[in-house]
Every structure is written in structure tokens, then in C-alpha cells.
Amino acid sequence: MIQIGQYNTLRVLRHVDFGAYLEGDEDTGDILLPRKYLSDNTQVGDTLKVFICYDSEDRLVATTETPQILLGQFAALQVVSLTATGAFLHWGLPKDLFLPFAEQTHRLHVGETVVVFLYLDNTNRLAASMRLGRNLEKTPGNYEEGQSVDLLISGKTELGYKAVINGRHEGLLYFNEVFQPLSIGQKIQGYIKYVRPADGKIDLRLQRTGHQGGEEIAPQILALLEKSGGFLPINDKTSAEEIHRLFGTSKKKYKIALGGLYKKRLITVSEDGVRLISKKS
């Protein structure tokens, strides 16, 4: 069965002047692969991995180009034009992706990046939706506290940043626990902080907890020390603002990392700053 909006592996049936026809199914019929996507050595009977979509005249076609989103996925795409009925998004294919007005959650402008879900509308055409909540899984995720997850920053609330977790669920990064700039559409690694048993809502963080979090920051401290000639005028009394500026983290995490490096005898800590302990040859 042909899957629109997905990759399909199809057999070449015949060549024509403007491309080649690939074997479809009863609903689609044979599908054209335009000549510009054909290699010179493509033969009848070969199988090709192609993406199935619609061309500018709403005809079902195959392409070897790579879209930025597949059916059933979430992605950050850029707005390229606006019309009375909706917006069009760049998604890596010649025909821009339609985002209906009814599927928008706020007024858009050209050049804006929006996070969308790719679906098939009631006419079986590919379209985008900014209404992410209804397209995310409603069943609780089987996550453990501290688990590493892939995040797609999707929006903001009064409390923090909303993020799509592993392309399936939604979670929240609280503003007071984010120590680096984030932008809508940004992909970043995060960690499960807490899954609420009552409603399944998920709290997130960008750094591991406890000593694991400190271990992630320690290499940054060592790298900056080496770059600065082995000395930095910072210590455990340095302001939280300065720590965040240098390392993009909280002072608590920084102090854990500093303590770990001190115990490993890689640094010394004094009133005037931190010094790298040189290795004797």
C-alpha cells in the first residue's frame, strides 16, 4: 500500500520522455518520478526509495529529495508566504507545505519558524498543523526520572518552555531551571525530571541531577582553564550571574563540578580564583 507523506520503495515500470512511472496500488495507480530525479543508469525493474507527495498541480508524484518532516512527525519549519486561507512553509520540496488558517495558533509572519505536525486532511492532501496538543500521544509515557530524551522546543507558557519529547509527548522546562538561551524549533537533549502520577504531565530539565550534572560541566571548566593559561579569577563565591555567563549553568551545578575537580586533584581553589594543576612529566 502506498503511504503518502512517507518513503516508499517502488519498482520502476516504464520510462517516458518526462521521467519514469513507478508501481503504485489500486488507489493511486502508477506514480510518476520526474526525469530530474532519475539517474542515467535506472532500469525497468529497479526498485527506488522515494518520497510520495503532490506536485504544484496536485498530482501524486515521487521524489528523491529529502523533506524536513514526514507524515505523523513534528518539525520546525519556516513560513515563506501568507494567504487568506493559510500559510505556506518551506519543507525541502519544490511545492511548499500548506498550513491552513484553522490550524494556526497565532498570527504569523514571513520568516517566522513554527513547530508543526504533518497530517493528511479530509481530501487526503498533506498539510501542517500548529495545534500540537491534539496530535501528541495522550497515554502516559513510559519514562524514568533522569532518562535522556530528545526535545524539540515548541512554545512558551507563563511557567516555561514547552517541548515535544521524542516526537511523542509534551513536557515543560521551567524558566528558573533553564540557564541558556532557547528558541522555538530548537532541538536539544534533555532529561526527565518528574512524571506526575495523577495526570501524566512531564517536567523536564536540561542537565542531569546531582553529581552527574556536575560531571557534564567539569570538562567546560577545564577547557576554559587551559584556554586562559591555567588560571580563572572565579571560585565557589563567584556570583550566579557570572557562572551562568561563562558556563550556561546554575551555581549549584558549577560548585558540584568544581568540588569534583578538586577531589581529583586537577585544580586548586583559592581566594583569588581557580588554578589548573600542571601534570609533571
C-alpha positions in Angstrom: 0.0 0.0 0.0 1.3 3.4 -1.0 2.0 5.7 2.0 1.6 9.4 1.2 4.0 11.6 3.1 6.4 8.7 3.8 9.2 7.0 2.0 8.2 4.0 -0.2 10.3 1.5 -2.1 8.7 1.1 -5.5 9.6 -0.7 -8.7 10.2 1.1 -12.0 7.6 0.0 -14.6 8.4 2.1 -17.7 10.3 5.1 -18.9 8.6 8.1 -20.6 10.1 11.3 -22.0 9.4 13.2 -18.8 10.5 10.6 -16.3 9.5 7.1 -15.2 6.4 5.5 -13.8 6.7 3.6 -10.6 4.3 0.8 -9.5 1.5 2.2 -7.3 -1.6 0.5 -5.9 -5.3 0.3 -6.7 -6.0 3.7 -5.1 -3.1 5.7 -6.5 -2.3 4.0 -9.9 1.2 4.2 -11.2 3.2 7.2 -9.8 5.4 9.5 -11.8 9.0 10.1 -10.9 10.0 13.2 -12.8 13.1 13.0 -15.1 15.2 15.3 -12.9 15.2 12.7 -10.1 16.2 9.8 -12.4 19.8 8.7 -12.6 21.2 7.7 -16.1 21.5 4.0 -15.1 18.0 3.5 -13.8 16.4 0.5 -15.5 12.9 -1.0 -15.7 12.6 -3.5 -12.8 14.8 -1.5 -10.5 13.5 -0.5 -7.1 13.8 3.0 -5.8 13.3 4.6 -2.4 11.2 7.7 -3.0 9.0 10.1 -1.0 5.4 10.4 -2.1 3.7 13.8 -2.2 1.8 16.1 -4.5 3.2 18.4 -7.2 2.1 22.0 -7.9 -0.9 20.7 -9.9 -2.0 18.4 -7.0 -0.9 15.3 -8.8 0.6 12.4 -6.8 4.3 12.2 -7.6 7.5 10.6 -6.3 10.7 12.4 -5.5 14.2 11.5 -4.3 14.5 14.8 -2.5 14.6 14.8 1.3 11.7 16.6 3.1 12.2 18.1 6.6 9.2 16.3 8.0 7.3 13.0 7.4 3.7 12.2 8.0 3.0 11.9 11.7 6.1 13.8 12.7 6.8 17.2 14.4 9.3 19.6 13.0 10.3 23.3 12.9 9.6 24.9 9.5 9.9 28.4 8.2 7.0 30.5 6.9 7.6 31.6 3.3 4.3 33.1 2.3 0.8 34.1 3.7 -2.6 33.9 2.0 -6.2 34.5 3.1 -6.7 30.7 3.6 -3.4 29.9 5.3 0.4 30.0 5.2 3.0 28.1 3.2 6.1 26.6 4.8 9.4 25.6 3.4 10.0 21.9 4.0 12.7 21.0 1.5 10.5 20.1 -1.5 9.6 22.3 -4.6 6.0 22.7 -3.6 5.7 24.5 -0.2 3.7 22.8 2.6 0.2 24.3 3.3 -0.6 25.4 6.9 -4.4 26.1 6.9 -5.6 29.2 8.8 -7.7 27.0 11.0 -4.6 25.1 12.1 -2.7 28.2 13.2 -2.5 29.2 16.8 -1.4 32.8 16.4 -0.9 35.4 13.7 2.2 34.5 11.6 4.7 36.5 9.6 7.0 35.6 6.8 10.4 34.3 8.0 9.0 33.0 11.3 9.9 29.5 12.4 6.9 27.4 13.7 6.7 23.9 15.1 4.1 21.8 13.2 2.7 18.3 12.8 2.3 16.8 9.4 -1.1 15.2 8.7 -3.5 14.2 5.9 -6.6 16.4 5.6 -10.0 15.2 4.6 -9.1 15.3 0.9 -6.0 13.1 1.6 -3.7 16.0 1.0 -0.6 16.7 3.1 -1.0 19.7 5.5 0.6 21.1 8.6 -0.9 21.9 11.9 0.4 24.1 14.8 -2.2 22.5 17.1 0.3 20.1 18.6 -1.6 19.0 21.7 -4.2 17.0 19.8 -1.5 15.3 17.8 0.6 14.2 20.7 0.1 10.9 22.5 -2.4 11.1 25.3 -1.3 7.9 27.0 1.4 8.4 29.8 4.9 8.0 28.6 7.0 5.1 30.0 9.8 7.4 31.2 12.1 7.2 34.1 13.4 10.1 36.1 16.8 11.1 34.8 16.2 9.4 31.4 17.9 11.2 28.5 15.3 12.3 25.8 15.3 14.3 22.6 13.5 17.6 22.9 12.0 20.0 20.3 11.2 23.4 21.8 7.7 24.1 20.7 6.4 27.1 22.6 6.3 29.1 25.8 3.9 29.4 28.8 3.9 31.6 31.8 6.0 28.9 33.6 8.5 27.9 31.0 9.2 26.3 27.6 7.0 23.6 26.2 8.9 20.8 24.4 8.0 17.7 22.3 9.6 14.7 23.9 11.0 12.0 21.5 8.4 13.1 18.9 5.6 11.6 21.1 4.7 13.5 24.3 4.9 17.0 25.7 6.8 18.3 28.7 7.8 21.6 30.3 11.1 23.2 31.1 10.7 25.7 33.9 12.2 29.2 33.3 14.0 29.2 36.6 15.8 25.9 35.7 16.9 27.0 32.2 20.4 28.6 32.2 20.9 29.0 28.4 19.0 30.8 25.6 16.4 28.6 23.9 14.4 29.3 20.7 11.2 27.9 19.2 12.1 25.0 16.9 15.4 24.3 18.6 16.4 20.6 19.1 18.3 19.8 22.3 19.0 16.9 24.6 17.1 17.0 27.9 16.3 14.8 30.9 13.1 13.6 32.6 12.8 15.4 35.9 9.4 14.1 37.1 6.3 12.4 35.7 3.2 13.3 37.7 1.3 10.2 38.6 -2.0 12.0 38.7 -2.2 13.3 35.2 1.0 12.0 33.5 2.3 15.5 32.8 6.1 15.6 32.5 8.6 18.1 34.0 11.9 18.3 32.2 15.4 19.6 32.8 18.4 20.3 30.5 21.1 18.9 32.9 21.5 15.7 34.8 20.8 15.9 38.5 23.4 15.7 41.3 27.0 14.6 40.6 26.1 13.5 37.0 25.2 17.1 36.2 28.5 18.3 37.6 30.4 15.8 35.6 29.0 17.3 32.4 30.2 20.8 33.3 33.6 19.8 34.5 35.1 19.5 31.0 34.0 23.0 30.3 35.8 24.3 33.3 39.0 22.5 32.4 38.8 23.7 28.8 38.4 27.3 29.8 41.3 27.0 32.3 43.6 25.7 29.6 42.5 28.4 27.2 43.1 31.0 29.9 46.7 29.9 30.7 45.7 27.7 33.7 44.0 30.4 35.9 40.5 31.8 36.2 39.5 34.5 38.7 36.4 32.6 39.8 35.7 30.3 42.7 32.8 29.0 44.8 32.0 32.5 45.8 31.6 33.9 42.3 28.1 35.2 41.5 25.5 33.0 39.9 25.2 35.5 37.0 28.9 35.2 36.2 28.7 31.4 36.4 25.8 31.4 34.0 27.6 33.7 31.6 30.6 31.5 31.5 29.2 28.0 31.6 25.4 28.4 30.9 24.6 26.5 34.1 23.4 27.1 37.7 25.8 27.9 40.5 24.8 24.7 42.3 25.9 22.6 39.3 29.1 24.6 39.0 30.0 24.1 42.6 29.5 20.3 42.3 31.8 20.3 39.2 34.4 22.4 41.0 34.3 20.1 44.0 34.8 17.0 41.8 37.8 18.5 40.0 39.3 19.5 43.3 38.9 15.9 44.7 40.6 14.6 41.6 43.5 17.0 42.2 43.1 18.6 38.8 42.6 22.1 40.3 43.3 24.2 43.3 40.8 26.7 44.7 41.9 29.8 46.5 40.5 33.3 47.4 41.7 34.8 44.1 40.4 32.0 41.8 41.0 28.5 40.4 44.3 27.2 39.1 44.9 24.2 36.9 47.4 21.7 38.4 50.1 21.1 35.9 51.0 17.5 35.2 54.6 16.5 35.9 56.3 14.6 33.1 
